[in-house]
């Protein structure tokens, strides 16, 4: 396959879009998120629109909040 052919950009575009779709589909929805008011980690439950707090705190968020009173 010649690098100057018209098929190469189309093939590369299809490959990159495929990688993007795989990344989006494999995204873990149950990964912990940070409540930026309290810096506490939680898992969102989209079925009940509820948050389950894990009684853990993000150290980087706490450091940032301590710098900005």
Buried (B, 14 or more C-beta within 10 A) or exposed (E): EEEEEEEEEEEEEEEEEEEEEEEEEEEEEEEBEBBEEBBBBBBBEEEEEEEEEEEEBBEEBEEEBEEEE
